[in-house]
Amino acid sequence: MYGRLAGAFIDQRGNVHNIWGRDLTSKVEGSIKYLNLDNSEVAHKKSPYGAEQFKSGILVWVEGYIDVIAAKESGIVSVASGTASIPEDMVKSLNGLHTIVIALDKDRAGKNGAFTFIEKNVNNENLKIFAINHELMRDCKDIAELYEKHGKEAVQNVFFPDNLEHAFTLAAEYILSKHKTGDSWTPVATENVLSEATAFDKKVISSSKTPLLKDYFWHSGVQRELGLDDDALDNHIDNLQQKKEKERLKNQIETYSQSAHEKARVGDLEGASNDLLKVNQICTSFQEKTSTENEFQQLLNPSSEKQIIEEIQNTSPGLRFGMKIGEVDMEFPGGAITIDAAPTSHGKTTMLINQALGVLKNNPDKSVYFFSYEENKSSITTLFLNTYINKEISRNNRRSIESFFREGNCKHVKEEERITFLSDKKCFFEQLIDKGRLNIFYSDMSAEKLCQAIKFLHENRDDVGAIFIDYMQILNPIKMGKLSRQEQLKYICLILKDCAVETGLPIILGAQFNRQVTCEADLSPIYISDAGDIERIAALILGFWNRNFLGFTKEGNKTKRGEIITEPKPEIYIEVLKGRKIGDGHNSILKFNGNIGKIENSLVDSITSSYENSGTERILGKIIR
């Protein structure tokens, strides 16, 4: 060790496991700069030089042993060295390490070592990585030279927290420095930087659990140096990726084409055919992708007043259906979903039928389609006819009407009502059914196929006013794998909502509340059976309770005002549980004749005299008060 500065490798426990010596003369033993007493690979991995003073959890990593001494002389106690490569084993040997500050030499080897370490460890949740700003190194290559030329204050300034850079910033500087050859950036150099930066992003940044740090790399690093705004950067990267993808496909096509040629030359026609088939598949896939990109090109085109007018004209302005709730003359919103929700057996189908007839009465130029997933076409048609007639023709109207169609006579209809019944029946079929204004279908179509059918109707009939579906919980998708029923219903409502938006039609769905609704006081959109957050998808949700039911608790049916109803009443309490345009909370008590199947407004129209605030205003009121 003659002519050398010597020191010991001591681990955190105080164990000496090697001795080093650094040439100070450049004249001894073949000018080998460093010698170690034990030069084995195992000895090198045990611990970095300076580990014995590491206790804070934050470590400064320098390149040379003299850098360690210079840093310590400047007051930086937690500092270590183990060559520019920052060996993984040495880092792992330090118990309690959670932050490392890289201060390797400013030369190419130091920058390579820093970048390699960052690339491997920047996403380590247990290790934060920072680096010194090399601009603060002035005219010096390393910490030792900085100490020698400018003193300990200059070294301390380098490690001042506000002067440190995040690891991603250093990575950006490293990539930029590799490709910059002059004062300005050439197109080729810019492409090379973006190519390597994109690869680093894909490999390292995209997997980071702190995506906001991406700004350190792109905005504070690459973009600032290249002078690119976000749009220019995106265009450069898109062009680069397209260029790479085309080059990759070109190479594949050439490889398979050459292979096909060789196989055909030796008579392997089957092999040649398979290779050419692969070429065709590559070309077809590329064409499909290009076609999709062209389809999305419209997203880049600005809108116009003409387009806005066309879209408004193509969307139903809303259809009134002859029912007031509170002080609101209700209408189904166009291009949106409406949900009629009630507990089981409370009259969901009857409500939908009354609303459909209301649409036809209030909109004489419109037709409606009623898709039943529960009862057949004839059953639903008799229900419609019964409500349309709106008279007591027997003690059991529905059974009497069915008997008429089955037996061909009116013997089960009250004698004094037979002529009126026959007249009303004739008008129902001639004016609504035969003219195609009322279209009733039993359906077992999947939700996806139903959407296709609605779009078909919209394209082929100008007078379609509304679509009624009875009811939501019976609908099924084609295939949804292992999704829960709640997730399936959410998907179904989403595709129906998209269908409504595309066609501009109101789509009205019957729905069932779950068992948490035990009385009318419990009516809430969050209790729609298996619904999840479907209430966010619908534009209008109407909840109702048939007061012929006394509730599912001992105390009876409880109203929203806390009153107890102990006797059945021929009434339906209905409430707007969500109204995107009108607010929620509107409510009414409707007359209900179960035999006739008629639901209509009564003189006692609401349990509140007037509707005060929209849902948004009430929420804001809670915040303010």
ZAMARGU-4260 file (C-alpha; in steps of 0.2 Angstrom, whole numbers, plus 5000, padded with zeros to 4 digits):
<rodrens>
0) 5000/5000/5000 | 5015/5011/4999 | 5011/5028/4990 | 4993/5026/4993 | 4979/5033/5004
5) 4972/5018/5013 | 4955/5015/5021 | 4944/5001/5028 | 4927/4994/5022 | 4917/4994/5038
10) 4899/4988/5039 | 4885/4995/5049 | 4889/4984/5064 | 4907/4989/5064 | 4914/4974/5056
15) 4930/4977/5045 | 4929/4966/5030 | 4942/4974/5018 | 4956/4987/5016 | 4957/4998/5001
20) 4972/5009/4995 | 4971/5023/4982 | 4986/5029/4972 | 4990/5047/4976 | 5006/5048/4964
25) 5000/5039/4948 | 5017/5030/4948 | 5015/5014/4959 | 5012/4996/4954 | 5008/4999/4935
30) 4997/5014/4939 | 4983/5004/4946 | 4972/5017/4954 | 4964/5006/4967 | 4970/4990/4976
35) 4960/4980/4989 | 4967/4968/5002 | 4954/4955/4998 | 4950/4957/4979 | 4937/4943/4978
40) 4920/4946/4972 | 4912/4941/4988 | 4922/4955/4997 | 4916/4968/4985 | 4898/4965/4988
45) 4898/4965/5007 | 4896/4983/5010 | 4900/5000/5002 | 4914/5011/5009 | 4906/5023/5022
50) 4892/5011/5028 | 4898/5012/5046 | 4891/5030/5048 | 4875/5027/5039 | 4861/5028/5052
55) 4848/5041/5045 | 4839/5031/5031 | 4845/5044/5018 | 4861/5040/5009 | 4872/5050/4997
60) 4880/5039/4984 | 4896/5045/4977 | 4908/5037/4965 | 4925/5037/4973 | 4932/5035/4990
65) 4940/5052/4990 | 4922/5059/4986 | 4916/5050/5002 | 4930/5059/5012 | 4927/5076/5004
70) 4908/5075/5007 | 4911/5070/5025 | 4924/5084/5027 | 4910/5096/5021 | 4897/5089/5034
75) 4888/5076/5024 | 4890/5062/5036 | 4878/5048/5028 | 4888/5046/5012 | 4895/5030/5004
80) 4904/5024/4988 | 4905/5007/4978 | 4909/5012/4960 | 4898/5021/4947 | 4888/5005/4944
85) 4880/5006/4962 | 4880/4988/4965 | 4863/4981/4970 | 4870/4970/4984 | 4879/4984/4992
90) 4863/4994/4992 | 4853/4979/5000 | 4866/4978/5013 | 4861/4994/5021 | 4847/4991/5034
95) 4834/5005/5035 | 4839/5014/5018 | 4823/5023/5011 | 4831/5037/5001 | 4846/5038/4990
100) 4854/5054/4982 | 4865/5050/4967 | 4880/5060/4966 | 4891/5051/4954 | 4904/5059/4942
105) 4899/5070/4929 | 4907/5060/4915 | 4898/5047/4904 | 4902/5032/4916 | 4894/5041/4930
110) 4878/5046/4920 | 4877/5028/4913 | 4878/5021/4931 | 4865/5033/4938 | 4852/5030/4923
115) 4854/5011/4925 | 4851/5012/4944 | 4836/5023/4941 | 4829/5012/4927 | 4829/4997/4939
120) 4824/5005/4955 | 4813/5020/4953 | 4797/5010/4955 | 4803/5002/4971 | 4790/5007/4984
125) 4803/5006/4998 | 4816/5017/4990 | 4815/5036/4984 | 4828/5041/4972 | 4835/5059/4969
130) 4851/5066/4961 | 4862/5081/4962 | 4860/5094/4948 | 4877/5093/4938 | 4875/5112/4934
135) 4879/5115/4952 | 4896/5106/4950 | 4903/5121/4940 | 4919/5116/4932 | 4922/5100/4942
140) 4920/5082/4938 | 4916/5075/4955 | 4913/5080/4973 | 4931/5078/4978 | 4937/5091/4965
145) 4922/5102/4970 | 4928/5102/4988 | 4946/5105/4982 | 4943/5120/4971 | 4928/5128/4980
150) 4927/5122/4998 | 4914/5114/5009 | 4901/5127/5006 | 4900/5123/4988 | 4898/5104/4992
155) 4884/5108/5005 | 4875/5119/4992 | 4875/5104/4980 | 4866/5093/4993 | 4854/5107/4999
160) 4836/5099/4997 | 4829/5112/4986 | 4843/5109/4973 | 4841/5091/4971 | 4832/5084/4956
165) 4820/5069/4955 | 4826/5053/4947 | 4814/5055/4932 | 4822/5073/4929 | 4839/5065/4929
170) 4833/5051/4917 | 4826/5064/4905 | 4843/5074/4905 | 4853/5058/4902 | 4842/5053/4887
175) 4843/5071/4880 | 4862/5072/4882 | 4865/5056/4872 | 4857/5063/4856 | 4861/5082/4857
180) 4876/5086/4845 | 4874/5105/4844 | 4864/5120/4850 | 4848/5115/4841 | 4838/5100/4839
185) 4838/5092/4822 | 4823/5081/4816 | 4833/5065/4817 | 4839/5069/4835 | 4822/5074/4841
190) 4815/5057/4834 | 4829/5048/4843 | 4825/5056/4859 | 4807/5053/4858 | 4810/5035/4853
195) 4820/5032/4868 | 4810/5043/4880 | 4794/5033/4875 | 4802/5017/4878 | 4808/5023/4895
200) 4790/5029/4898 | 4783/5012/4893 | 4795/5002/4903 | 4797/5012/4919 | 4785/5027/4921
205) 4769/5019/4915 | 4771/5006/4929 | 4774/5019/4942 | 4762/5020/4956 | 4764/5039/4957
210) 4759/5044/4939 | 4760/5063/4943 | 4779/5061/4943 | 4778/5059/4925 | 4779/5078/4924
215) 4797/5077/4930 | 4801/5067/4915 | 4791/5074/4901 | 4786/5092/4905 | 4801/5097/4916
220) 4813/5087/4906 | 4810/5081/4888 | 4797/5094/4882 | 4806/5109/4889 | 4822/5105/4881
225) 4814/5101/4864 | 4803/5116/4864 | 4787/5105/4862 | 4770/5109/4869 | 4758/5095/4873
230) 4750/5094/4855 | 4766/5094/4846 | 4773/5081/4858 | 4758/5070/4855 | 4759/5072/4836
235) 4778/5068/4836 | 4775/5052/4846 | 4760/5047/4836 | 4770/5049/4820 | 4785/5039/4828
240) 4774/5025/4833 | 4765/5024/4816 | 4782/5024/4808 | 4788/5010/4820 | 4772/5000/4817
245) 4773/5001/4799 | 4791/4996/4799 | 4787/4981/4810 | 4773/4975/4798 | 4784/4978/4783
250) 4797/4967/4790 | 4785/4953/4795 | 4777/4954/4777 | 4794/4953/4769 | 4799/4938/4781
255) 4783/4928/4777 | 4784/4932/4758 | 4802/4926/4757 | 4798/4911/4767 | 4783/4907/4755
260) 4794/4910/4740 | 4807/4897/4746 | 4794/4884/4751 | 4785/4886/4734 | 4802/4884/4726
265) 4805/4867/4734 | 4787/4861/4732 | 4780/4864/4749 | 4764/4872/4743 | 4755/4870/4759
270) 4769/4879/4769 | 4769/4893/4756 | 4750/4894/4757 | 4751/4896/4776 | 4764/4910/4775
275) 4754/4919/4762 | 4739/4917/4773 | 4749/4926/4787 | 4753/4940/4776 | 4735/4942/4772
280) 4730/4942/4790 | 4743/4956/4794 | 4736/4966/4779 | 4718/4964/4785 | 4722/4969/4803
285) 4731/4984/4797 | 4716/4989/4786 | 4704/4987/4800 | 4715/4997/4812 | 4716/5011/4799
290) 4698/5011/4796 | 4694/5013/4814 | 4706/5027/4815 | 4698/5036/4801 | 4681/5033/4810
295) 4688/5042/4825 | 4694/5056/4814 | 4677/5065/4816 | 4682/5068/4834 | 4695/5081/4827
300) 4682/5090/4817 | 4674/5106/4824 | 4655/5106/4827 | 4644/5118/4818 | 4627/5126/4821
305) 4619/5115/4807 | 4625/5100/4817 | 4618/5106/4833 | 4601/5110/4824 | 4601/5092/4817
310) 4604/5084/4833 | 4591/5094/4842 | 4578/5090/4828 | 4583/5072/4829 | 4580/5071/4848
315) 4562/5070/4855 | 4558/5086/4865 | 4550/5075/4878 | 4533/5067/4877 | 4519/5072/4889
320) 4509/5057/4895 | 4494/5065/4904 | 4500/5064/4922 | 4504/5077/4934 | 4515/5074/4949
325) 4515/5088/4961 | 4513/5104/4951 | 4523/5096/4936 | 4515/5091/4920 | 4526/5076/4917
330) 4534/5071/4901 | 4546/5058/4896 | 4563/5065/4892 | 4569/5062/4874 | 4586/5053/4871
335) 4586/5046/4889 | 4581/5032/4901 | 4565/5033/4912 | 4563/5020/4926 | 4546/5016/4934
340) 4550/5007/4950 | 4538/4999/4962 | 4539/4984/4974 | 4533/4967/4967 | 4514/4966/4962
345) 4511/4984/4965 | 4507/4987/4947 | 4522/4991/4937 | 4514/4984/4921 | 4498/4994/4924
350) 4508/5010/4926 | 4517/5007/4910 | 4501/5004/4901 | 4493/5019/4907 | 4508/5030/4903
355) 4509/5022/4885 | 4490/5026/4882 | 4494/5043/4889 | 4508/5046/4876 | 4496/5041/4862
360) 4482/5052/4868 | 4493/5067/4871 | 4503/5065/4855 | 4491/5060/4841 | 4505/5059/4828
365) 4516/5047/4837 | 4516/5028/4840 | 4523/5018/4854 | 4531/5001/4855 | 4528/4990/4871
370) 4540/4975/4874 | 4535/4963/4887 | 4547/4951/4894 | 4534/4944/4907 | 4517/4941/4898
375) 4513/4936/4881 | 4506/4948/4868 | 4488/4943/4870 | 4488/4945/4889 | 4496/4963/4887
380) 4484/4968/4874 | 4469/4963/4884 | 4476/4974/4898 | 4478/4989/4886 | 4460/4986/4880
385) 4454/4986/4898 | 4462/5002/4903 | 4457/5010/4886 | 4439/5006/4889 | 4440/5013/4906
390) 4423/5006/4912 | 4417/4993/4924 | 4410/4980/4912 | 4410/4966/4925 | 4417/4961/4942
395) 4432/4955/4934 | 4435/4965/4918 | 4451/4956/4913 | 4443/4939/4914 | 4428/4945/4905
400) 4438/4952/4890 | 4448/4936/4889 | 4432/4926/4889 | 4425/4937/4875 | 4440/4933/4864
405) 4440/4915/4868 | 4422/4912/4866 | 4417/4925/4854 | 4402/4932/4864 | 4399/4945/4878
410) 4390/4934/4890 | 4402/4939/4904 | 4400/4957/4901 | 4386/4967/4910 | 4371/4968/4898
415) 4370/4987/4900 | 4388/4989/4895 | 4389/4977/4880 | 4386/4989/4866 | 4398/5002/4873
420) 4411/4988/4876 | 4410/4982/4858 | 4411/5000/4851 | 4426/5004/4862 | 4434/4988/4857
425) 4432/4992/4839 | 4439/5009/4841 | 4454/5002/4851 | 4459/4990/4837 | 4455/5001/4822
430) 4463/5017/4829 | 4478/5010/4839 | 4482/4992/4834 | 4477/4991/4816 | 4485/5008/4812
435) 4501/5003/4820 | 4501/5017/4834 | 4501/5004/4848 | 4513/4990/4845 | 4514/4976/4858
440) 4527/4962/4857 | 4531/4948/4869 | 4550/4948/4868 | 4564/4936/4873 | 4578/4946/4864
445) 4594/4950/4873 | 4597/4967/4878 | 4610/4970/4864 | 4597/4963/4851 | 4583/4974/4858
450) 4594/4989/4856 | 4597/4984/4838 | 4578/4982/4836 | 4575/5000/4843 | 4588/5007/4831
455) 4579/4998/4817 | 4562/5005/4821 | 4570/5023/4823 | 4578/5021/4805 | 4562/5014/4797
460) 4548/5024/4806 | 4547/5042/4807 | 4532/5042/4820 | 4540/5032/4834 | 4537/5041/4850
465) 4542/5030/4864 | 4549/5013/4869 | 4542/5004/4884 | 4550/4989/4891 | 4542/4978/4905
470) 4553/4975/4914 | 4572/4978/4918 | 4576/4964/4930 | 4571/4951/4917 | 4582/4958/4903
475) 4598/4948/4900 | 4614/4952/4890 | 4621/4939/4877 | 4636/4935/4887 | 4644/4943/4902
480) 4656/4930/4908 | 4657/4930/4927 | 4649/4947/4930 | 4637/4948/4945 | 4619/4952/4941
485) 4621/4969/4947 | 4635/4972/4935 | 4625/4965/4921 | 4610/4976/4924 | 4622/4991/4925
490) 4629/4986/4908 | 4611/4983/4901 | 4605/5001/4907 | 4621/5008/4899 | 4618/5001/4882
495) 4600/5006/4883 | 4605/5023/4888 | 4617/5024/4873 | 4603/5018/4862 | 4592/5032/4868
500) 4605/5045/4865 | 4608/5038/4847 | 4590/5037/4842 | 4584/5052/4852 | 4569/5042/4859
505) 4562/5041/4876 | 4565/5023/4883 | 4554/5019/4898 | 4558/5004/4909 | 4548/4995/4923
510) 4559/4990/4938 | 4557/4982/4954 | 4562/4988/4971 | 4571/4976/4983 | 4565/4970/5000
515) 4572/4985/5009 | 4557/4995/5003 | 4543/4990/5016 | 4532/5005/5014 | 4531/5021/5004
520) 4542/5030/5015 | 4556/5019/5010 | 4555/5023/4991 | 4573/5027/4985 | 4582/5025/4969
525) 4596/5016/4978 | 4584/5002/4982 | 4580/4997/4964 | 4583/4978/4965 | 4601/4973/4959
530) 4603/4990/4952 | 4620/4996/4959 | 4622/5014/4953 | 4609/5013/4939 | 4600/5028/4947
535) 4615/5038/4939 | 4611/5032/4922 | 4593/5036/4921 | 4587/5054/4918 | 4570/5051/4926
540) 4565/5039/4940 | 4547/5037/4946 | 4544/5027/4962 | 4527/5022/4967 | 4518/5012/4981
545) 4500/5004/4978 | 4491/5009/4994 | 4480/4993/4993 | 4496/4986/5001 | 4498/4990/5020
550) 4516/4988/5020 | 4528/4974/5026 | 4529/4980/5044 | 4518/4977/5059 | 4514/4996/5060
555) 4507/4996/5042 | 4511/5008/5027 | 4521/5023/5033 | 4521/5039/5022 | 4535/5051/5019
560) 4527/5062/5032 | 4528/5048/5045 | 4509/5045/5045 | 4503/5027/5046 | 4490/5021/5034
565) 4480/5006/5042 | 4467/5003/5029 | 4469/4999/5011 | 4465/5013/4999 | 4462/5013/4980
570) 4477/5025/4978 | 4494/5025/4972 | 4507/5036/4980 | 4520/5042/4966 | 4536/5052/4968
575) 4550/5059/4957 | 4565/5050/4964 | 4576/5058/4951 | 4573/5071/4938 | 4588/5078/4929
580) 4578/5093/4922 | 4564/5095/4935 | 4573/5090/4951 | 4567/5076/4963 | 4554/5076/4977
585) 4538/5080/4967 | 4524/5069/4973 | 4506/5065/4970 | 4492/5053/4976 | 4484/5045/4960
590) 4467/5036/4959 | 4468/5018/4955 | 4454/5006/4950 | 4462/4989/4950 | 4448/4981/4940
595) 4448/4994/4926 | 4467/4995/4927 | 4466/5014/4927 | 4478/5026/4935 | 4474/5045/4935
600) 4476/5061/4945 | 4464/5063/4959 | 4458/5079/4968 | 4470/5076/4982 | 4485/5078/4971
605) 4500/5079/4983 | 4505/5077/5001 | 4515/5093/4999 | 4506/5109/4994 | 4520/5114/4982
610) 4537/5108/4977 | 4550/5120/4984 | 4568/5116/4978 | 4576/5105/4965 | 4588/5091/4971
615) 4603/5102/4968 | 4596/5117/4978 | 4592/5106/4993 | 4609/5099/4993 | 4617/5116/4992
620) 4605/5122/5006 | 4612/5108/5017 | 4630/5114/5013 | 4626/5132/5016 | 4615/5129/5032
</rodrens>
